[in-house]
């Protein structure tokens, strides 16, 4: 699926299209700094019924949110240098106990997801708009 974001309200349309397609509890979010990964997450959690305030987990590495469907964990792996650091935060336990895990900057962990089912979303900031691909 491909989308284009020209204004903030376009995120709602993206979320409405993606929600019926979310079949797995892992969503990888890729994109450069400022691409809109956290903005997308805010719209997604609102649509999943969460009343929690969604913010970037850049410094905390993981934020926990509540939703009527269960716990949602929002990761930012940008500052983690290697796979050992990913396992040190207990990522496997989060994955086992979550309705959904949103993982920003997943590249350090992606190879270890082999054999697991997950979705991947890329957000490209072109300067004029955002181009999104979802699989």
N, C-alpha and C positions, 0 to 999 in steps of 0.2 A: 504494500500500500504506500502511496506517495501523497504528500500534502505540501501545501505552501502556506506559510504564515505571513500575512501582510500587516495585520493589526492584532492587538492583544486578544480580542474576542474570538479570533480564528482558532485559538487553542481549544475552546469549547467544542468546536466542530471536530477537531482532531480526536479529542477524548471520546466524544460520542461515537465516532467511527471505530476507534480502537477497543473500547470496552467490551463489545460483544465478541471480539477476537481473542481476548485474554484468556487463554486456556491453562497457562502455567503460572507458577508462583514466583518466577524470576523474570525481571524485566531489566535488561541492560540498556543504559542510556549513554550514548556516545555523542560527543560534540565538543567544540572548542570552548574556551572560557567565554562566558556571556552568551552562549548560544540559546539558552532558554530551558535547560534541563530542569532546574528547580521550578521555573514558571509552569512547565508542563506538569510537574509533580503536584503543584498546588491545585491545578485544575482537576487532575486525576483523583486526588484524595477527596476533594469536595464532591465529585461525582460518585465516589464510593461511599459517601455518607459520613465522612469524617468531619468533625467540628474542630479538630486540632489545628493550630496555627503551623503551617508548613514553612520551614526555613532550610537553607542549605546546610548540610551536615559537614561542611568543609573542615571545621575545627574539631567537632565532636566525633567525626568519622561515621557515626551512625545515629540517626534519630528514630525514635519509636513513636508511632501514631496508632490511635484506636479507630476502628471502623466497625459498623454493624456486622461485617463479615469476618472480622478478626484483626489481629495485629498486622501492621504494615511497618516494615523497616526500610529506611531510606539511607543508603550508604554513599559515601564519597571516598573512593580509594585513591584519589589523586596524590596524597602525601605518602602513601605506602610504597616502600621501595622494592619489595620482593614478596613472593608468595608466602614466605614464613610469617611475615607481618600480617597478612590477610588471615591466616589461620590463628594467629595470636589474639585477634579480636573476637574469635569464636564464631566465625561466619557460618560454619556448618550448623551450629545450634540455632542461629537465627533462621536459616533456611528451613530447618526442620519444624520450626514453631511459628511460621508466618503464613498468613493468608497471601501476602505479597511482599517481595523484596525488590526494591528499586535500587539498582546499583549504578551510580555515576562513576565514570572513569574506570570501567571494568577490565581494562586491558591486562593489568597485572594478575588478574584472577581467571581470565577467560579460558585459558588452556585447560585449567582444572575443572571446568564445567563439562568436559567431554563426557557424553553419555547421559547428561541431564537435559531435561526439556526446559527451554527458556525462550523468551522473546528478545529481540534486539531492535533498538530504535536509534537512528542517527539523526542529529539535528545539525544542519550546516548553515551557519550565518554568512550569507552572501554580502552583507552590508546593506542591501536594500530589503531583504526579506529573509525568512528561514525556510529551508527546504528540508523536508522530513521524509525518511523512509522507515517503515515498520514491517518486520517479519516475525 
